[in-house]
Amino acid sequence: MKVRRKLREPRFCFQTRSDIDVLDDGYKWRKYGQKVVKNSLHPRSYYRCTHNNCRVKKRVERLSEDCRMVITTYEGRHNHSPCDDSNSSEHECFSSF
Amino acid sequence: MSRGERGPMKVVIINTQYVETDATSFKSVVQKLTGKDSVVSDYSSDHPMKNIVSCPHHSRLGLGGAILERNWSIKEFDRLLKEMPPVDELSRLWD
């Protein structure tokens, strides 16, 4: 029996303590799905990067054992710079003034 | 498992790296790992994942060196987290 192996883009699974579900990561996203998670009160939401031709996806859910924790899982790498501009005040910026 | 007319079996390999951050460093770490100029390349299978990329308060999670092996499911990660001391206590232990 032939077996075809397919390697997907690596995923990065972030765990962060936050009240906000969707943390600002400097990119723009559009939600395309939501799913009930077994044994959890919190659904999982699916987002796609809105930039032209960028195929990065992410999913957001809460840890069922500790609902203070948000799990954000990214798949893929952006082919563009982050979208955040000078209007974000909490931007960590290392440029010289 | 008889495949019949469904063709050869397809195996999808997904490598997942686990990262712990706090809310303030979230943005920079995400951009570092998933951004356009990200230097994180695909790990070969003999590259054990021991480090967590994170904010300065968290260095290595050195619990027995078995942490952060790749391909853990969320369920296994959940169980690990349940057994861990709270994060505040952890950072005191690390320093």
Backbone of each chain as ProteinMPNN parsed JSONL, in Angstrom:
{"seq_chain_A": "MKVRRKLREPRFCFQTRSDIDVLDDGYKWRKYGQKVVKNSLHPRSYYRCTHNNCRVKKRVERLSEDCRMVITTYEGRHNHSPCDDSNSSEHECFSSF", "coords_chain_A": {"N_chain_A": [[0.867, -1.194, 0.0], [0.635, 2.087, -0.928], [2.029, 4.951, 0.621], [1.478, 8.309, 1.011], [3.353, 11.003, 2.034], [2.833, 14.098, 3.51], [4.064, 17.25, 4.163], [3.092, 19.713, 6.317], [2.954, 23.271, 6.78], [4.895, 24.473, 9.511], [3.547, 24.807, 12.806], [2.912, 27.313, 15.22], [2.225, 27.437, 18.529], [0.823, 29.434, 20.752], [0.698, 30.243, 24.162], [-0.98, 32.351, 26.258], [-1.611, 34.508, 28.968], [-4.539, 36.149, 29.234], [-7.264, 38.464, 29.122], [-8.453, 39.192, 26.839], [-9.553, 37.655, 23.887], [-8.635, 37.742, 21.203], [-5.588, 38.628, 20.56], [-3.558, 41.469, 19.87], [-1.476, 41.213, 17.18], [-0.275, 42.661, 15.305], [-1.125, 42.182, 12.776], [-3.766, 41.912, 10.306], [-6.909, 40.323, 10.452], [-9.4, 38.006, 9.277], [-12.286, 36.454, 10.322], [-13.199, 33.126, 9.729], [-14.45, 30.928, 10.606], [-16.039, 28.989, 13.195], [-16.014, 26.81, 15.927], [-17.413, 24.345, 18.052], [-15.801, 23.196, 20.923], [-14.996, 20.092, 22.25], [-15.844, 19.203, 25.574], [-15.374, 21.747, 26.519], [-16.194, 25.084, 27.468], [-15.673, 27.047, 25.789], [-15.654, 28.201, 22.477], [-13.774, 27.513, 19.465], [-12.158, 29.732, 17.337], [-11.559, 30.604, 13.918], [-9.182, 32.179, 11.881], [-8.096, 34.135, 9.075], [-5.306, 35.647, 7.492], [-5.69, 38.892, 6.172], [-4.215, 40.08, 4.235], [-3.195, 40.596, 0.855], [-2.722, 37.653, -1.012], [-1.526, 36.409, 1.134], [-1.139, 33.583, 3.107], [-1.46, 32.932, 5.738], [-2.804, 31.427, 8.642], [-4.772, 31.437, 11.634], [-5.795, 30.146, 14.799], [-7.951, 30.54, 17.546], [-8.439, 29.836, 20.913], [-9.595, 28.905, 24.225], [-7.902, 27.645, 27.084], [-9.172, 24.781, 28.495], [-8.733, 23.859, 31.072], [-7.77, 26.052, 32.352], [-9.169, 28.922, 32.136], [-8.153, 31.442, 31.937], [-6.184, 31.461, 30.192], [-5.246, 32.017, 26.886], [-5.117, 30.303, 23.864], [-3.315, 30.606, 21.034], [-2.874, 29.638, 17.808], [-0.676, 29.615, 15.196], [-0.298, 29.204, 11.688], [1.924, 28.946, 9.118], [3.782, 31.504, 7.318], [4.003, 34.995, 7.097], [4.013, 36.913, 4.056], [4.617, 39.511, 3.972], [5.091, 42.774, 5.514], [4.26, 43.542, 8.967], [1.015, 44.937, 9.719], [0.694, 46.961, 11.477], [0.755, 50.388, 12.284], [1.945, 53.732, 12.912], [-0.118, 54.498, 14.497], [-0.612, 52.804, 16.574], [-0.381, 52.747, 19.936], [0.906, 51.181, 21.785], [2.95, 50.015, 20.609], [5.908, 48.227, 20.315], [8.775, 49.745, 19.765], [11.836, 50.138, 18.173], [13.117, 52.085, 16.877], [15.209, 54.936, 16.406], [14.836, 58.086, 17.979]], "CA_chain_A": [[0.0, 0.0, 0.0], [1.477, 3.289, -1.024], [1.738, 5.986, 1.612], [1.977, 9.623, 0.606], [3.573, 11.875, 3.183], [2.733, 15.508, 3.157], [4.539, 18.088, 5.262], [2.391, 20.988, 6.384], [3.694, 24.375, 7.371], [4.97, 24.307, 10.956], [2.622, 25.626, 13.573], [3.373, 27.88, 16.485], [1.094, 27.427, 19.436], [1.135, 30.371, 21.818], [-0.176, 30.29, 25.327], [-0.837, 33.672, 26.859], [-2.644, 34.841, 29.941], [-5.161, 37.368, 28.713], [-8.732, 38.533, 29.128], [-8.874, 39.348, 25.449], [-9.356, 36.45, 23.086], [-7.825, 37.977, 20.019], [-4.513, 39.553, 20.919], [-3.005, 42.217, 18.748], [-0.17, 40.733, 16.762], [0.226, 43.528, 14.249], [-1.664, 41.809, 11.473], [-5.223, 42.004, 10.217], [-7.468, 38.99, 10.271], [-10.838, 37.861, 9.066], [-12.752, 35.188, 10.887], [-13.896, 32.337, 8.727], [-15.123, 29.767, 11.163], [-16.095, 28.811, 14.635], [-16.341, 25.42, 16.173], [-17.536, 23.96, 19.452], [-14.73, 22.307, 21.35], [-15.5, 19.086, 23.18], [-15.461, 19.377, 26.987], [-14.952, 23.114, 26.824], [-17.245, 26.086, 27.334], [-15.225, 28.085, 24.877], [-15.491, 27.732, 21.101], [-12.529, 27.844, 18.785], [-12.413, 30.581, 16.163], [-10.545, 30.46, 12.875], [-8.934, 33.449, 11.195], [-7.139, 34.164, 7.96], [-4.698, 36.97, 7.287], [-6.413, 39.548, 5.084], [-3.314, 40.671, 3.249], [-3.168, 39.983, -0.478], [-1.87, 36.496, -1.271], [-0.904, 35.87, 2.336], [-1.933, 32.406, 3.423], [-1.325, 32.582, 7.149], [-4.052, 31.213, 9.372], [-4.605, 31.242, 13.069], [-6.984, 29.725, 15.512], [-7.946, 31.08, 18.907], [-9.329, 29.148, 21.843], [-9.168, 29.038, 25.615], [-7.524, 26.397, 27.725], [-10.327, 24.401, 29.305], [-8.329, 23.725, 32.477], [-7.487, 27.384, 32.906], [-9.758, 29.799, 31.11], [-7.443, 32.714, 31.825], [-5.171, 31.296, 29.152], [-5.667, 31.984, 25.493], [-4.223, 29.548, 22.992], [-3.342, 31.12, 19.66], [-2.027, 28.772, 16.991], [-0.42, 30.168, 13.872], [0.226, 28.287, 10.688], [2.424, 29.671, 7.955], [4.588, 32.695, 7.515], [3.523, 36.099, 6.273], [4.892, 37.33, 2.974], [4.536, 40.974, 4.003], [5.39, 43.336, 6.836], [3.079, 43.711, 9.802], [0.154, 46.034, 9.296], [0.523, 48.022, 12.459], [1.414, 51.637, 11.915], [2.284, 54.605, 14.036], [-1.262, 54.827, 15.351], [-0.745, 51.909, 17.712], [0.429, 53.424, 20.953], [1.676, 50.249, 22.603], [3.879, 49.375, 19.686], [7.289, 48.182, 20.792], [9.477, 50.301, 18.623], [13.242, 50.34, 18.505], [13.729, 53.101, 16.014], [15.75, 56.044, 17.191], [14.033, 59.314, 17.836]], "C_chain_A": [[0.895, 1.232, 0.0], [1.055, 4.281, 0.056], [2.318, 7.303, 1.127], [2.151, 10.498, 1.841], [3.543, 13.327, 2.747], [3.142, 16.338, 4.37], [3.803, 19.42, 5.242], [3.334, 22.048, 6.945], [3.753, 24.191, 8.882], [4.011, 25.255, 11.672], [3.295, 26.146, 14.827], [2.166, 28.068, 17.388], [1.448, 28.278, 20.652], [0.163, 30.234, 22.97], [0.072, 31.596, 26.056], [-1.956, 33.909, 27.852], [-3.259, 36.176, 29.536], [-6.671, 37.309, 28.864], [-9.268, 38.639, 27.712], [-8.604, 38.064, 24.702], [-8.382, 36.676, 21.941], [-6.792, 39.065, 20.322], [-3.961, 40.234, 19.681], [-1.614, 41.705, 18.419], [0.398, 41.555, 15.609], [-0.267, 43.176, 12.865], [-3.183, 41.926, 11.498], [-5.79, 40.65, 9.82], [-8.953, 39.032, 9.955], [-11.244, 36.478, 9.554], [-13.491, 34.4, 9.83], [-14.586, 31.117, 9.313], [-15.137, 29.777, 12.669], [-16.579, 27.4, 14.903], [-16.463, 25.168, 17.667], [-16.418, 22.989, 19.782], [-15.272, 21.366, 22.42], [-14.981, 19.352, 24.593], [-14.961, 20.773, 27.302], [-16.124, 24.061, 26.624], [-16.924, 27.071, 26.231], [-15.073, 27.523, 23.478], [-14.119, 28.107, 20.56], [-12.877, 28.644, 17.542], [-11.245, 30.496, 15.203], [-10.421, 31.756, 12.092], [-7.927, 33.266, 10.072], [-6.567, 35.565, 7.856], [-5.336, 37.619, 6.064], [-5.508, 40.148, 4.027], [-3.353, 39.875, 1.961], [-2.23, 38.796, -0.575], [-1.167, 35.929, -0.045], [-1.754, 34.725, 2.848], [-1.869, 32.009, 4.89], [-2.696, 32.45, 7.803], [-3.757, 31.167, 10.861], [-5.917, 30.785, 13.668], [-6.845, 30.17, 16.961], [-8.917, 30.285, 19.76], [-8.808, 29.353, 23.252], [-8.838, 27.658, 26.163], [-8.649, 25.99, 28.661], [-9.97, 24.268, 30.781], [-8.076, 25.064, 33.135], [-7.954, 28.42, 31.91], [-9.151, 31.189, 31.084], [-6.468, 32.678, 30.649], [-5.789, 31.222, 27.763], [-4.632, 31.198, 24.695], [-4.39, 30.073, 21.573], [-2.374, 30.286, 18.84], [-1.906, 29.331, 15.591], [0.114, 29.089, 12.938], [0.662, 29.093, 9.48], [3.229, 30.893, 8.335], [4.08, 33.782, 6.585], [4.527, 36.437, 5.175], [4.935, 38.846, 2.869], [4.862, 41.45, 5.403], [4.12, 43.428, 7.66], [2.304, 44.962, 9.425], [0.115, 47.176, 10.284], [1.382, 49.215, 12.115], [1.656, 52.493, 13.139], [1.095, 54.888, 14.924], [-1.464, 53.829, 16.48], [0.206, 52.376, 18.805], [1.311, 52.45, 21.716], [2.721, 49.514, 21.778], [5.293, 49.388, 20.258], [8.188, 48.589, 19.646], [10.907, 50.593, 18.992], [13.903, 51.391, 17.624], [14.201, 54.256, 16.876], [14.929, 57.277, 16.946], [14.927, 60.533, 17.701]], "O_chain_A": [[1.791, 1.377, 0.832], [-0.129, 4.424, 0.359], [3.517, 7.4, 0.863], [1.206, 10.707, 2.602], [4.149, 13.716, 1.749], [2.622, 16.146, 5.469], [3.882, 20.166, 4.266], [4.38, 21.733, 7.511], [2.757, 23.791, 9.484], [3.714, 26.351, 11.196], [4.148, 25.48, 15.414], [1.213, 28.769, 17.046], [2.274, 27.886, 21.477], [-1.047, 30.122, 22.771], [1.204, 31.906, 26.427], [-3.108, 33.554, 27.604], [-2.579, 37.201, 29.501], [-7.281, 36.245, 28.751], [-10.392, 38.228, 27.425], [-7.548, 37.452, 24.864], [-7.439, 35.911, 21.738], [-7.1, 40.256, 20.332], [-3.907, 39.654, 18.597], [-0.701, 41.749, 19.244], [1.415, 41.197, 15.015], [0.13, 43.804, 11.883], [-3.801, 42.024, 12.558], [-5.238, 39.938, 8.982], [-9.662, 39.97, 10.321], [-10.613, 35.473, 9.229], [-14.323, 34.951, 9.11], [-15.234, 30.358, 8.592], [-14.36, 30.472, 13.323], [-17.438, 26.87, 14.198], [-15.698, 25.721, 18.458], [-16.126, 22.073, 19.012], [-15.924, 21.796, 23.372], [-13.811, 19.689, 24.776], [-14.203, 20.962, 28.253], [-16.945, 23.87, 25.726], [-17.783, 27.833, 25.789], [-14.437, 26.486, 23.293], [-13.405, 28.922, 21.143], [-13.779, 28.279, 16.787], [-10.094, 30.338, 15.61], [-11.419, 32.355, 11.69], [-7.054, 32.398, 10.102], [-7.262, 36.55, 8.102], [-5.505, 36.968, 5.033], [-5.991, 40.672, 3.023], [-3.521, 38.655, 1.964], [-1.049, 38.921, -0.25], [-0.305, 35.059, -0.173], [-2.965, 34.876, 3.008], [-2.189, 30.874, 5.244], [-3.608, 33.239, 7.559], [-2.633, 30.892, 11.282], [-6.995, 31.009, 13.117], [-5.75, 30.172, 17.523], [-10.071, 30.084, 19.384], [-7.724, 29.901, 23.455], [-9.417, 26.648, 25.76], [-9.042, 26.767, 29.531], [-10.803, 24.532, 31.648], [-8.162, 25.184, 34.357], [-7.244, 28.76, 30.964], [-9.579, 32.035, 30.299], [-5.994, 33.711, 30.178], [-6.726, 30.464, 27.514], [-3.428, 31.406, 24.838], [-5.471, 29.992, 20.988], [-1.183, 30.234, 19.145], [-2.901, 29.5, 14.886], [0.864, 28.198, 13.338], [-0.129, 29.83, 8.891], [3.34, 31.261, 9.505], [3.764, 33.521, 5.424], [5.734, 36.269, 5.347], [5.249, 39.398, 1.814], [4.908, 40.668, 6.353], [3.02, 43.396, 7.109], [2.859, 45.919, 8.886], [-0.425, 48.241, 9.986], [2.542, 49.096, 11.721], [1.576, 52.015, 14.27], [1.259, 55.461, 16.001], [-2.393, 53.983, 17.273], [1.424, 52.399, 18.628], [2.354, 52.842, 22.241], [3.293, 48.516, 22.215], [5.808, 50.44, 20.638], [8.341, 47.853, 18.671], [11.171, 51.227, 20.013], [15.124, 51.55, 17.644], [13.652, 54.515, 17.947], [14.396, 57.491, 15.857], [14.43, 61.652, 17.572]]}, "seq_chain_B": "MSRGERGPMKVVIINTQYVETDATSFKSVVQKLTGKDSVVSDYSSDHPMKNIVSCPHHSRLGLGGAILERNWSIKEFDRLLKEMPPVDELSRLWD", "coords_chain_B": {"N_chain_B": [[-6.835, -1.939, 7.291], [-8.916, -1.373, 4.73], [-8.466, 0.212, 1.735], [-9.549, 0.327, -0.677], [-11.074, 2.013, -3.294], [-10.108, 4.444, -2.594], [-7.545, 5.206, -2.9], [-3.958, 5.744, -2.312], [-2.739, 5.811, 1.115], [-2.788, 8.806, 2.901], [-0.493, 10.66, 4.678], [-0.299, 13.212, 6.932], [2.007, 15.463, 8.122], [2.438, 17.411, 10.878], [4.224, 19.834, 12.39], [4.488, 21.152, 15.551], [5.341, 23.901, 17.457], [5.637, 24.92, 20.762], [4.913, 27.834, 22.534], [5.346, 30.122, 25.131], [4.128, 33.144, 26.277], [3.851, 36.48, 27.665], [1.193, 38.922, 27.718], [2.226, 41.365, 26.857], [4.581, 40.885, 25.435], [3.671, 39.384, 23.433], [3.022, 40.293, 20.779], [5.55, 40.945, 19.614], [6.914, 38.517, 19.717], [5.294, 36.865, 18.181], [5.557, 38.082, 15.701], [8.218, 37.69, 15.306], [8.377, 34.953, 14.93], [6.508, 34.306, 12.957], [6.684, 36.176, 11.062], [7.604, 37.991, 8.067], [10.375, 38.042, 7.728], [11.194, 35.974, 9.237], [13.452, 33.886, 10.967], [13.197, 31.382, 11.758], [13.54, 28.169, 10.858], [12.401, 25.128, 9.293], [12.549, 22.499, 11.513], [14.756, 19.739, 11.631], [14.21, 16.249, 12.153], [15.846, 15.428, 14.228], [16.179, 17.448, 16.046], [15.874, 18.473, 18.981], [13.359, 20.239, 20.722], [13.901, 22.512, 23.039], [13.826, 25.042, 24.039], [11.794, 27.825, 24.994], [10.63, 30.469, 23.219], [10.386, 33.552, 24.518], [9.28, 36.162, 26.756], [11.53, 38.218, 28.701], [11.199, 37.349, 31.339], [10.746, 34.696, 31.377], [12.709, 31.964, 31.063], [14.266, 29.048, 30.184], [12.14, 26.226, 30.094], [12.904, 23.958, 32.078], [12.003, 21.38, 32.84], [12.96, 18.464, 33.474], [13.821, 18.125, 30.926], [12.2, 16.907, 29.154], [10.306, 18.399, 28.184], [8.455, 20.115, 25.693], [8.807, 18.573, 23.449], [8.308, 17.917, 20.062], [5.222, 17.673, 18.23], [3.326, 17.192, 20.157], [0.028, 16.763, 21.32], [-2.709, 19.027, 21.913], [-4.073, 18.105, 24.077], [-2.226, 16.607, 25.544], [-0.495, 18.612, 26.214], [-2.147, 20.185, 27.761], [-2.45, 18.492, 29.955], [0.105, 18.429, 30.948], [0.355, 21.093, 31.707], [-1.476, 21.204, 33.725], [-0.216, 19.789, 35.681], [1.877, 21.349, 36.315], [3.464, 23.794, 38.446], [2.007, 27.002, 39.35], [2.524, 29.736, 37.078], [3.677, 32.015, 38.162], [5.072, 31.075, 40.346], [6.873, 29.507, 39.102], [8.572, 31.291, 37.718], [9.928, 32.377, 39.788], [11.401, 30.218, 40.625], [13.1, 29.81, 38.506], [14.888, 31.935, 38.393]], "CA_chain_B": [[-7.75, -0.903, 6.775], [-8.989, -1.53, 3.282], [-8.626, 1.538, 1.148], [-10.401, 0.21, -1.857], [-10.854, 2.964, -4.377], [-9.766, 5.774, -2.102], [-6.182, 5.546, -3.271], [-2.939, 5.509, -1.289], [-2.976, 6.478, 2.396], [-2.098, 10.088, 2.976], [-0.064, 10.981, 6.033], [0.02, 14.637, 7.03], [2.899, 15.702, 9.254], [2.323, 18.789, 11.368], [5.154, 20.113, 13.492], [4.006, 22.265, 16.359], [6.244, 24.422, 18.469], [4.86, 25.579, 21.808], [5.536, 29.075, 22.993], [4.618, 30.779, 26.21], [4.507, 34.559, 26.392], [2.83, 37.278, 28.331], [0.434, 39.712, 26.751], [2.975, 42.498, 26.312], [5.58, 40.466, 24.45], [2.998, 38.546, 22.443], [3.128, 40.811, 19.424], [6.904, 40.852, 19.061], [7.283, 37.116, 19.524], [4.54, 36.355, 17.038], [6.158, 38.6, 14.483], [9.521, 37.071, 15.158], [8.251, 33.571, 14.477], [5.655, 34.112, 11.792], [6.801, 37.329, 10.192], [8.18, 37.834, 6.745], [11.809, 37.784, 7.787], [11.418, 35.03, 10.315], [14.611, 33.033, 10.716], [12.938, 30.03, 12.24], [13.344, 27.284, 9.707], [11.855, 23.833, 9.661], [13.497, 21.692, 12.251], [14.845, 18.349, 11.215], [13.607, 15.42, 13.192], [16.718, 15.194, 15.379], [16.439, 18.755, 16.637], [14.913, 18.527, 20.09], [12.904, 21.587, 21.054], [13.969, 22.679, 24.48], [13.639, 26.418, 24.464], [10.598, 28.572, 24.655], [10.893, 31.869, 22.904], [9.415, 34.269, 25.348], [9.703, 37.433, 27.326], [12.71, 38.059, 29.558], [10.959, 36.732, 32.629], [10.704, 33.253, 31.242], [13.817, 31.414, 30.285], [13.954, 27.698, 29.741], [11.309, 25.343, 30.91], [13.798, 22.814, 32.113], [11.45, 20.312, 33.666], [13.359, 17.116, 33.082], [14.267, 18.062, 29.539], [11.241, 16.224, 28.289], [9.323, 19.391, 27.766], [8.501, 20.725, 24.381], [9.07, 17.749, 22.292], [7.344, 18.322, 19.059], [4.108, 16.795, 17.908], [2.404, 16.963, 21.267], [-1.316, 17.264, 21.077], [-3.146, 20.014, 22.909], [-4.505, 17.369, 25.274], [-1.026, 16.284, 26.312], [0.008, 19.885, 26.715], [-3.055, 20.52, 28.854], [-2.155, 17.653, 31.119], [1.363, 18.924, 31.465], [0.121, 22.365, 32.377], [-2.204, 20.931, 34.971], [0.721, 19.285, 36.673], [2.903, 22.351, 36.59], [3.11, 24.827, 39.419], [1.576, 28.223, 38.66], [3.607, 30.399, 36.356], [4.376, 32.962, 39.048], [6.022, 30.33, 41.16], [7.902, 29.013, 38.192], [9.603, 32.292, 37.401], [10.768, 32.509, 40.978], [12.302, 29.077, 40.669], [14.087, 29.881, 37.429], [15.908, 33.0, 38.524]], "C_chain_B": [[-7.804, -1.019, 5.26], [-9.314, -0.181, 2.657], [-9.534, 1.486, -0.067], [-10.068, 1.249, -2.896], [-10.423, 4.333, -3.891], [-8.314, 6.135, -2.364], [-5.212, 5.325, -2.13], [-3.244, 6.304, -0.018], [-2.165, 7.768, 2.45], [-1.764, 10.374, 4.431], [0.33, 12.45, 6.07], [0.843, 14.868, 8.29], [2.807, 17.169, 9.643], [3.264, 18.971, 12.545], [4.684, 21.334, 14.258], [5.028, 22.654, 17.41], [5.433, 25.202, 19.486], [5.625, 26.749, 22.38], [4.682, 29.672, 24.101], [5.074, 32.222, 26.282], [3.525, 35.247, 27.317], [2.23, 38.233, 27.306], [1.268, 40.82, 26.119], [4.006, 42.065, 25.272], [4.967, 39.652, 23.321], [3.268, 39.008, 21.021], [4.524, 40.61, 18.85], [7.316, 39.405, 18.825], [6.556, 36.521, 18.327], [5.182, 36.816, 15.742], [7.525, 37.977, 14.234], [9.405, 35.679, 14.54], [7.457, 33.406, 13.192], [5.773, 35.243, 10.783], [7.551, 37.001, 8.921], [9.647, 37.441, 6.811], [12.159, 36.793, 8.882], [12.571, 34.095, 9.982], [14.39, 31.622, 11.206], [12.673, 29.136, 11.057], [12.782, 25.966, 10.196], [12.918, 23.013, 10.378], [13.563, 20.307, 11.647], [14.425, 17.488, 12.397], [14.539, 15.174, 14.368], [17.088, 16.504, 16.067], [15.508, 18.939, 17.819], [14.601, 19.969, 20.479], [12.94, 21.778, 22.549], [13.644, 24.097, 24.91], [12.238, 26.927, 24.178], [11.043, 29.978, 24.331], [9.905, 32.689, 23.701], [10.007, 35.557, 25.881], [10.838, 37.183, 28.308], [12.442, 37.339, 30.871], [10.923, 35.215, 32.549], [11.913, 32.79, 30.46], [13.45, 29.99, 29.89], [12.956, 27.031, 30.672], [12.102, 24.063, 31.025], [13.274, 21.662, 32.92], [11.818, 18.954, 33.098], [13.78, 17.009, 31.635], [13.285, 17.397, 28.613], [10.206, 17.182, 27.753], [9.498, 19.73, 26.3], [9.058, 19.82, 23.304], [7.984, 18.043, 21.29], [6.231, 17.294, 18.933], [3.275, 16.409, 19.115], [1.037, 17.465, 20.875], [-1.657, 18.27, 22.167], [-3.526, 19.295, 24.199], [-3.306, 17.028, 26.15], [-0.443, 17.527, 26.938], [-0.84, 20.348, 27.888], [-2.699, 19.755, 30.117], [-0.862, 18.118, 31.77], [1.144, 20.201, 32.249], [-0.607, 22.171, 33.698], [-1.243, 20.513, 36.072], [1.78, 20.3, 37.069], [2.47, 23.256, 37.721], [2.675, 26.076, 38.677], [2.762, 29.002, 38.127], [4.391, 31.351, 37.248], [5.429, 32.248, 39.873], [7.181, 29.839, 40.312], [8.995, 30.05, 37.956], [10.473, 32.556, 38.612], [11.784, 31.382, 41.041], [13.422, 29.204, 39.651], [15.208, 30.845, 37.729], [17.025, 32.671, 39.469]], "O_chain_B": [[-6.802, -0.776, 4.588], [-10.298, 0.47, 3.005], [-10.191, 2.463, -0.428], [-8.922, 1.361, -3.332], [-10.374, 5.283, -4.672], [-7.894, 7.257, -2.079], [-5.588, 4.782, -1.092], [-3.917, 7.334, -0.063], [-0.991, 7.793, 2.081], [-2.632, 10.337, 5.302], [1.202, 12.88, 5.315], [0.424, 14.51, 9.39], [3.068, 18.056, 8.831], [3.105, 18.325, 13.581], [4.506, 22.412, 13.69], [5.514, 21.808, 18.162], [4.628, 26.056, 19.114], [6.818, 26.662, 22.67], [3.455, 29.716, 24.01], [6.272, 32.497, 26.341], [2.505, 34.679, 27.704], [2.705, 38.332, 26.175], [1.041, 41.179, 24.964], [4.276, 42.805, 24.326], [5.653, 39.276, 22.371], [3.687, 38.226, 20.168], [4.665, 40.151, 17.717], [7.992, 39.102, 17.842], [7.139, 35.761, 17.553], [5.332, 36.038, 14.8], [7.928, 37.767, 13.09], [10.238, 35.281, 13.726], [7.699, 32.476, 12.424], [5.062, 35.273, 9.779], [8.058, 35.895, 8.731], [10.106, 36.602, 6.035], [13.28, 36.776, 9.389], [12.665, 33.576, 8.869], [15.267, 30.766, 11.092], [11.695, 29.321, 10.333], [12.704, 25.73, 11.402], [14.041, 22.862, 9.896], [12.552, 19.762, 11.203], [14.304, 17.979, 13.519], [14.074, 14.745, 15.423], [18.186, 16.642, 16.606], [14.434, 19.519, 17.66], [15.498, 20.809, 20.55], [12.083, 21.251, 23.259], [13.227, 24.317, 26.047], [11.588, 26.496, 23.226], [11.765, 30.602, 25.109], [8.695, 32.517, 23.554], [11.099, 35.973, 25.493], [11.074, 36.041, 28.702], [13.363, 36.774, 31.46], [11.058, 34.534, 33.565], [12.108, 33.19, 29.313], [12.389, 29.777, 29.303], [12.949, 27.262, 31.882], [11.993, 23.179, 30.176], [14.044, 21.016, 33.631], [11.06, 18.369, 32.324], [14.068, 15.912, 31.158], [13.516, 17.33, 27.405], [9.338, 16.81, 26.963], [10.597, 19.63, 25.755], [9.705, 20.276, 22.361], [6.86, 18.384, 21.659], [6.313, 16.19, 19.472], [2.585, 15.39, 19.088], [0.906, 18.473, 20.181], [-0.989, 18.352, 23.197], [-3.319, 19.824, 25.291], [-3.376, 17.152, 27.373], [0.046, 17.494, 28.067], [-0.318, 20.843, 28.887], [-2.656, 20.319, 31.21], [-0.757, 18.187, 32.995], [1.691, 20.368, 33.339], [-0.371, 22.895, 34.665], [-1.434, 20.841, 37.243], [2.493, 20.113, 38.055], [1.278, 23.471, 37.942], [2.947, 26.202, 37.483], [3.866, 28.93, 38.667], [5.608, 31.484, 37.116], [6.534, 32.754, 40.072], [8.323, 29.771, 40.767], [10.184, 29.736, 37.987], [11.64, 32.923, 38.47], [12.916, 31.593, 41.475], [14.548, 28.768, 39.891], [16.357, 30.601, 37.361], [17.932, 33.482, 39.659]]}, "name": "protein", "num_of_chains": 2, "seq": "MKVRRKLREPRFCFQTRSDIDVLDDGYKWRKYGQKVVKNSLHPRSYYRCTHNNCRVKKRVERLSEDCRMVITTYEGRHNHSPCDDSNSSEHECFSSFMSRGERGPMKVVIINTQYVETDATSFKSVVQKLTGKDSVVSDYSSDHPMKNIVSCPHHSRLGLGGAILERNWSIKEFDRLLKEMPPVDELSRLWD"}
